[in-house]
Amino acid sequence: MNKAVLAAISLAVFATISHAANTSKAVPYSGQESREIKALAAEDVENYLLGKGMGLAKAAELNGYPGPSHVLALAGELRLSAEQQQRTEALFKSMETRARQIGRALVDEERKLDQLFASKSITSETLTQSLKRMGELQAQVRRAHLESHLAQAEILAPEQVVAYMQLRGYGGMEKRAEYSGHKH
């Protein structure tokens, strides 16, 4: 094959690959313009409305403070007493109720912000107010989840926390769970 033809084919292949790579990078939000709330996926909206954790309590979870939802799922393996079971169920219901209320307010604020942009009526002042309110709500929903982990740690015995960490697959976490300040 002629060197010029080979060079032309190589250049065409390179240009095609380069164009495909640049096209996928240039439109990362493609398709998201049809979302009801542009900044939130439908799954995120649903999770906020249902009071789901969405990883908001990882700081607690991964440092030896179990979450009530997972404790309830592992109740048999953790050998929860009847009292621990009742307290954990009450804790979970309370957290879920708070997280749902705050999540609903946060979704409403995201919807309002989206509508301000969509209607072209956003101003620097309304943007600042909206972001301040959303920041407060995000902190509140995260606090609801994190506080439930703090309270759950008080319900469990230290050996149950160690077992929880093992059952959840957190290797090497036993020392952290044993010395994290749990009181009984």
KASULCOR-V993787 format. One record per residue. N is the residue number from 1. RES is the residue in one small letter. PHI is phi in whole degrees, -180 to 180 (* if undefined). Layout:
{{N | RES | PHI} {N | RES | PHI}}
This chain:
{{1 | m | *} {2 | n | -65} {3 | k | -62} {4 | a | -67} {5 | v | -66} {6 | l | -62} {7 | a | -64} {8 | a | -65} {9 | i | -65} {10 | s | -61} {11 | l | -65} {12 | a | -65} {13 | v | -64} {14 | f | -60} {15 | a | -64} {16 | t | -65} {17 | i | -64} {18 | s | -62} {19 | h | -63} {20 | a | -62} {21 | a | -66} {22 | n | -69} {23 | t | -64} {24 | s | -68} {25 | k | -76} {26 | a | -75} {27 | v | -129} {28 | p | -67} {29 | y | -102} {30 | s | -54} {31 | g | 93} {32 | q | -79} {33 | e | -67} {34 | s | -92} {35 | r | -64} {36 | e | -61} {37 | i | -117} {38 | k | -58} {39 | a | -80} {40 | l | -125} {41 | a | -70} {42 | a | -55} {43 | e | -64} {44 | d | -64} {45 | v | -58} {46 | e | -59} {47 | n | -63} {48 | y | -63} {49 | l | -67} {50 | l | -93} {51 | g | 77} {52 | k | -71} {53 | g | -75} {54 | m | 52} {55 | g | 80} {56 | l | -68} {57 | a | -111} {58 | k | -59} {59 | a | -58} {60 | a | -79} {61 | e | -54} {62 | l | -87} {63 | n | -120} {64 | g | 94} {65 | y | -118} {66 | p | -63} {67 | g | -96} {68 | p | -62} {69 | s | -61} {70 | h | -72} {71 | v | -62} {72 | l | -63} {73 | a | -66} {74 | l | -106} {75 | a | -53} {76 | g | -65} {77 | e | -64} {78 | l | -84} {79 | r | 54} {80 | l | -64} {81 | s | -75} {82 | a | -59} {83 | e | -65} {84 | q | -62} {85 | q | -60} {86 | q | -63} {87 | r | -65} {88 | t | -69} {89 | e | -61} {90 | a | -64} {91 | l | -61} {92 | f | -62} {93 | k | -61} {94 | s | -63} {95 | m | -62} {96 | e | -63} {97 | t | -62} {98 | r | -62} {99 | a | -64} {100 | r | -65} {101 | q | -61} {102 | i | -68} {103 | g | -60} {104 | r | -62} {105 | a | -64} {106 | l | -66} {107 | v | -61} {108 | d | -61} {109 | e | -66} {110 | e | -64} {111 | r | -64} {112 | k | -61} {113 | l | -61} {114 | d | -58} {115 | q | -67} {116 | l | -62} {117 | f | -69} {118 | a | -62} {119 | s | -86} {120 | k | 61} {121 | s | -107} {122 | i | -72} {123 | t | -129} {124 | s | -61} {125 | e | -68} {126 | t | -68} {127 | l | -63} {128 | t | -60} {129 | q | -62} {130 | s | -64} {131 | l | -66} {132 | k | -63} {133 | r | -63} {134 | m | -64} {135 | g | -62} {136 | e | -64} {137 | l | -68} {138 | q | -62} {139 | a | -66} {140 | q | -66} {141 | v | -68} {142 | r | -67} {143 | r | -61} {144 | a | -57} {145 | h | -71} {146 | l | -65} {147 | e | -63} {148 | s | -66} {149 | h | -68} {150 | l | -60} {151 | a | -65} {152 | q | -64} {153 | a | -61} {154 | e | -76} {155 | i | -81} {156 | l | -90} {157 | a | -78} {158 | p | -54} {159 | e | -68} {160 | q | -71} {161 | v | -65} {162 | v | -62} {163 | a | -61} {164 | y | -57} {165 | m | -61} {166 | q | -68} {167 | l | -63} {168 | r | -83} {169 | g | 85} {170 | y | -91} {171 | g | -65} {172 | g | 71} {173 | m | -97} {174 | e | -59} {175 | k | -62} {176 | r | -62} {177 | a | -69} {178 | e | -69} {179 | y | -115} {180 | s | -92} {181 | g | 90} {182 | h | -67} {183 | k | -118} {184 | h | -142}}
